[in-house]
Amino acid sequence: MNDTIPSLSRRRVLVGAATASAAATVAGASAAHAAPPTARSAQPLVTRDRLAGARLAGGSVRVEADFADRLDDWLAFWSANSPPRWSSPVEVDGEVSSTRAAFTLRAIRVVRDDQPVEAFTASRVDTAHLATLASLYHHFPLVTVVSGGGLRVTDGPAGFTGGAEQVAFAVAACRQLWGVRTADAGAWRDQVGGRRADAWAAFTRASLRRGLQTEA
């Protein structure tokens, strides 16, 4: 299997996502009439120095217990859909917010052919970047691209909300991973076909595999 990850134009991806995000603001507001967020109840904190077996580059962190479990599930899912030549993630570079319920991902490191490699890094905009974004959207409701390209997730149940960020990601994935250059905020589901686009979980899983080039 060829597991080379081709580079994409940073301008193409970011400009396309920004355009989609602007269009999605109106579409998302009409598509998802979500209830206003409510205050989170206090959650027990746990100390973690690993996620799904991968060590945290910055050392131990204190994080809400249910959020830690969701992060474990996400990384295990990402790993299960990565190329066979890659080891399970050995190190994750990221930081936990002061609320203990948000995490900013900077890099995922694996071993390939006995050499450590950065399978995902926030500073490199390529198909692996979109694939990792898809994997996070499979497990979290909100993913924000922060300064330097880091991906910030907040705790909560996954699912399609119609939010501008989600729709912008979906359009970018259609264009860059699925090859549908005409995808837009209003028709991205139709562009990739109902079989995958009808279910957000199926779409994000398939986009992860396309981005990491592990689609059967």
ZAVEX-425949 format. One record per residue (C-alpha): x, y, z. Coordinates in Angstrom, 2 decimals. Example, Ala and Ser with C-alpha at 12.3 -4.5 7.8 and 13.67 -1.06 7.14 Angstrom:
BEGIN
+---------+---------+---------+
!       u !       v !       w !
+---------+---------+---------+
!   12.30 !   -4.50 !    7.80 !
!   13.67 !   -1.06 !    7.14 !
+---------+---------+---------+
This chain:
BEGIN
+---------+---------+---------+
!       u !       v !       w !
+---------+---------+---------+
!    0.00 !    0.00 !    0.00 !
!    1.30 !    3.45 !   -0.83 !
!    0.97 !    5.44 !    2.38 !
!    2.63 !    8.61 !    1.11 !
!    0.61 !   11.64 !    2.14 !
!    0.59 !   14.21 !   -0.71 !
!    0.87 !   17.88 !    0.18 !
!   -1.94 !   20.27 !   -0.62 !
!   -1.78 !   23.98 !   -1.25 !
!   -2.23 !   25.74 !    2.11 !
!   -3.88 !   28.65 !    0.30 !
!   -6.29 !   26.31 !   -1.54 !
!   -7.40 !   24.53 !    1.61 !
!   -7.65 !   27.54 !    3.88 !
!   -9.26 !   29.84 !    1.34 !
!  -11.73 !   27.14 !    0.40 !
!  -12.58 !   26.48 !    4.03 !
!  -12.94 !   30.16 !    4.78 !
!  -15.30 !   30.64 !    1.84 !
!  -17.33 !   27.63 !    2.90 !
!  -17.43 !   28.85 !    6.48 !
!  -18.85 !   32.19 !    5.45 !
!  -21.54 !   30.54 !    3.36 !
!  -22.23 !   28.00 !    6.08 !
!  -22.99 !   30.62 !    8.72 !
!  -26.45 !   31.19 !    7.28 !
!  -26.99 !   27.59 !    6.20 !
!  -25.88 !   26.24 !    9.56 !
!  -28.15 !   28.57 !   11.48 !
!  -31.18 !   27.36 !    9.58 !
!  -30.15 !   23.70 !    9.62 !
!  -29.53 !   23.31 !   13.31 !
!  -31.72 !   25.03 !   15.87 !
!  -29.68 !   23.81 !   18.78 !
!  -30.69 !   24.73 !   22.30 !
!  -28.49 !   27.33 !   23.99 !
!  -25.57 !   25.72 !   25.81 !
!  -26.21 !   25.05 !   29.45 !
!  -23.71 !   25.27 !   32.27 !
!  -21.68 !   22.10 !   32.69 !
!  -21.94 !   20.32 !   35.98 !
!  -18.70 !   19.67 !   37.81 !
!  -16.91 !   16.58 !   36.58 !
!  -14.29 !   14.52 !   38.42 !
!  -10.71 !   15.15 !   37.29 !
!   -8.12 !   12.51 !   36.50 !
!   -4.38 !   12.73 !   35.92 !
!   -3.22 !   11.40 !   32.57 !
!    0.20 !   11.15 !   30.97 !
!   -1.06 !    9.07 !   28.02 !
!   -3.92 !    8.91 !   25.53 !
!   -4.81 !    5.45 !   24.24 !
!   -1.29 !    4.31 !   25.11 !
!    0.51 !    7.26 !   23.47 !
!    2.50 !    9.45 !   25.82 !
!    1.64 !   13.12 !   26.09 !
!    4.59 !   15.20 !   24.96 !
!    4.09 !   17.82 !   27.64 !
!    3.82 !   15.36 !   30.52 !
!    0.92 !   14.66 !   32.85 !
!   -2.27 !   16.72 !   32.68 !
!   -5.40 !   17.04 !   34.77 !
!   -8.52 !   16.55 !   32.69 !
!  -12.18 !   15.73 !   33.18 !
!  -12.65 !   11.97 !   33.38 !
!  -15.31 !   11.64 !   30.68 !
!  -13.32 !   13.92 !   28.36 !
!  -10.21 !   11.80 !   28.87 !
!  -12.19 !    8.70 !   27.92 !
!  -13.49 !   10.42 !   24.78 !
!   -9.95 !   11.46 !   23.81 !
!   -8.82 !    7.84 !   24.28 !
!  -11.64 !    6.63 !   22.03 !
!  -10.77 !    9.23 !   19.38 !
!   -7.06 !    8.34 !   19.21 !
!   -7.79 !    4.61 !   19.11 !
!  -10.22 !    5.26 !   16.24 !
!   -7.65 !    7.36 !   14.35 !
!   -5.06 !    4.62 !   14.83 !
!   -7.41 !    1.81 !   13.73 !
!   -7.94 !    3.62 !   10.42 !
!   -4.30 !    4.52 !    9.78 !
!   -1.94 !    2.69 !    7.36 !
!   -0.80 !   -0.78 !    8.50 !
!    2.86 !    0.25 !    8.21 !
!    2.34 !    2.82 !   10.95 !
!    2.61 !    1.79 !   14.56 !
!   -0.02 !    2.80 !   17.05 !
!    0.57 !    6.44 !   18.04 !
!    3.56 !    6.70 !   20.33 !
!    3.31 !   10.39 !   21.22 !
!    0.67 !   13.10 !   21.11 !
!    1.60 !   16.76 !   21.31 !
!   -1.22 !   18.89 !   22.68 !
!   -2.42 !   20.92 !   25.60 !
!   -5.43 !   20.89 !   27.89 !
!   -7.31 !   24.12 !   28.52 !
!   -7.77 !   25.67 !   31.95 !
!  -11.36 !   24.38 !   31.94 !
!  -10.05 !   20.78 !   31.71 !
!  -12.70 !   20.12 !   29.05 !
!  -10.90 !   21.25 !   25.88 !
!   -7.78 !   19.96 !   24.17 !
!   -5.63 !   21.46 !   21.41 !
!   -3.89 !   18.89 !   19.22 !
!   -0.56 !   19.85 !   17.65 !
!    0.95 !   16.56 !   16.43 !
!    0.59 !   12.78 !   16.37 !
!    3.78 !   10.74 !   16.11 !
!    4.05 !    7.11 !   15.01 !
!    6.81 !    4.72 !   13.99 !
!    7.10 !    3.70 !   10.33 !
!    9.85 !    1.37 !    9.10 !
!   11.55 !    1.71 !   12.49 !
!   11.67 !    5.49 !   12.15 !
!    9.63 !    8.03 !   14.15 !
!    7.47 !   10.21 !   11.90 !
!    4.88 !   12.92 !   12.42 !
!    1.75 !   11.41 !   10.92 !
!   -0.11 !   14.62 !   11.69 !
!    1.32 !   18.01 !   12.47 !
!   -0.63 !   21.22 !   12.79 !
!    1.85 !   23.20 !   10.70 !
!    1.42 !   20.95 !    7.64 !
!   -1.80 !   21.33 !    5.67 !
!   -2.26 !   18.12 !    3.70 !
!   -4.71 !   15.25 !    3.40 !
!   -3.63 !   13.91 !    6.81 !
!   -4.67 !   17.25 !    8.32 !
!   -8.19 !   16.94 !    6.89 !
!   -8.28 !   13.26 !    7.84 !
!   -7.42 !   14.05 !   11.44 !
!  -10.02 !   16.81 !   11.47 !
!  -12.55 !   14.21 !   10.27 !
!  -11.55 !   11.81 !   13.05 !
!  -12.07 !   14.53 !   15.66 !
!  -15.49 !   15.41 !   14.22 !
!  -16.36 !   11.72 !   14.53 !
!  -16.05 !   12.05 !   18.31 !
!  -16.58 !   15.73 !   19.18 !
!  -19.24 !   18.31 !   18.26 !
!  -16.91 !   21.28 !   17.83 !
!  -13.40 !   21.46 !   16.36 !
!  -11.73 !   24.83 !   15.97 !
!   -8.58 !   25.53 !   13.97 !
!   -6.41 !   27.74 !   16.18 !
!   -3.22 !   29.71 !   15.61 !
!   -0.56 !   27.60 !   13.94 !
!   -3.10 !   25.09 !   12.67 !
!   -3.74 !   23.33 !   15.98 !
!   -7.09 !   21.57 !   16.27 !
!   -9.01 !   22.43 !   19.44 !
!  -11.83 !   20.15 !   20.58 !
!  -14.33 !   20.60 !   23.38 !
!  -16.09 !   17.81 !   25.21 !
!  -19.58 !   16.78 !   24.22 !
!  -21.49 !   14.14 !   22.24 !
!  -20.56 !   13.86 !   18.57 !
!  -23.05 !   14.43 !   15.77 !
!  -23.97 !   16.78 !   12.96 !
!  -25.06 !   20.18 !   14.27 !
!  -25.06 !   22.23 !   11.07 !
!  -22.61 !   24.68 !   12.65 !
!  -20.47 !   26.81 !   10.34 !
!  -17.24 !   25.03 !   11.33 !
!  -18.70 !   21.59 !   10.65 !
!  -20.10 !   22.56 !    7.27 !
!  -16.83 !   24.28 !    6.29 !
!  -14.98 !   21.06 !    7.11 !
!  -17.48 !   18.96 !    5.14 !
!  -17.11 !   21.16 !    2.06 !
!  -13.31 !   21.12 !    2.29 !
!  -13.34 !   17.33 !    2.69 !
!  -15.59 !   16.92 !   -0.34 !
!  -13.34 !   19.10 !   -2.45 !
!   -9.94 !   17.85 !   -1.30 !
!  -10.56 !   14.23 !   -0.26 !
!  -13.52 !   13.22 !   -2.42 !
!  -12.53 !   15.20 !   -5.52 !
!  -15.87 !   17.00 !   -5.78 !
!  -14.66 !   20.50 !   -6.67 !
!  -18.18 !   21.87 !   -7.01 !
!  -19.21 !   20.99 !   -3.44 !
!  -20.66 !   23.90 !   -1.50 !
!  -22.37 !   24.57 !    1.82 !
!  -25.83 !   23.90 !    0.41 !
!  -25.19 !   20.64 !   -1.42 !
!  -22.18 !   18.88 !    0.06 !
!  -24.29 !   15.93 !    1.23 !
!  -25.65 !   15.33 !   -2.26 !
!  -22.22 !   15.65 !   -3.83 !
!  -20.74 !   12.61 !   -2.06 !
!  -23.86 !   10.47 !   -2.29 !
!  -26.50 !    9.74 !    0.30 !
!  -25.04 !    6.41 !    1.28 !
!  -22.20 !    8.10 !    3.11 !
!  -23.37 !   11.66 !    3.59 !
!  -26.73 !   10.82 !    5.21 !
!  -24.91 !    9.75 !    8.35 !
!  -22.34 !   12.13 !    9.81 !
!  -20.46 !    9.28 !   11.48 !
!  -20.14 !    7.41 !    8.17 !
!  -18.98 !   10.53 !    6.34 !
!  -16.31 !   11.41 !    8.91 !
!  -15.07 !    7.80 !    9.04 !
!  -14.84 !    7.57 !    5.26 !
!  -13.11 !   10.97 !    5.06 !
!  -10.55 !    9.85 !    7.65 !
!   -9.75 !    6.75 !    5.60 !
!   -9.55 !    8.70 !    2.36 !
!   -7.21 !   11.25 !    3.91 !
!   -4.90 !    8.57 !    5.32 !
!   -5.22 !    6.51 !    2.13 !
!   -6.59 !    3.42 !    3.86 !
!   -9.94 !    3.25 !    2.12 !
!  -10.58 !   -0.29 !    0.88 !
+---------+---------+---------+
